[in-house]
Amino acid sequence: MGSAMRRGFTQLLDALQPFGLRETSKGWTSRCPAHDDHNPSLDIKPGDNGSPLLKCWAGCSSEDVLKALGLSWAEVLRD
């Protein structure tokens, strides 16, 4: 993603490292920190404006994911 990535986005990816973060062709995947995830169910990709889009296929909200990581949208969206 290069220099267009927000600092907060990088912080989010760093926080997901212990959950098995790995790069995919469309972004990243990880075990979800908001539930007892044994198989990666969290997809992370950059939105059109450089903000992260989070999708937990088990149904956790983006807010729950960030809360489990000790982050807020304000931190993740900072430049």
Steps between C-alpha positions, in 0.01 A plus 500: 500500500800725537502861615123538453445287812400699805722474808199373693447225242858387557434503876195277443703252295774497765241426770370205295845335465448273805177374341675354197473794262589409144485687174258390228442616144232745621641609835557296814336226703531417868333315783245737651603636841135562597405132526666162559611464141690186398496564125559842347160663460599867496565668166672839491533707186551866413194701409493754220612777737779294660299413810489134605195290426454219753278198439468219755324211332386374842301822551713714732459872440796716401459683830529171692817411307659836576394486865656154536825647368482801732458736203241757396389623159663836581837325535454282193389785275784737584744595227 
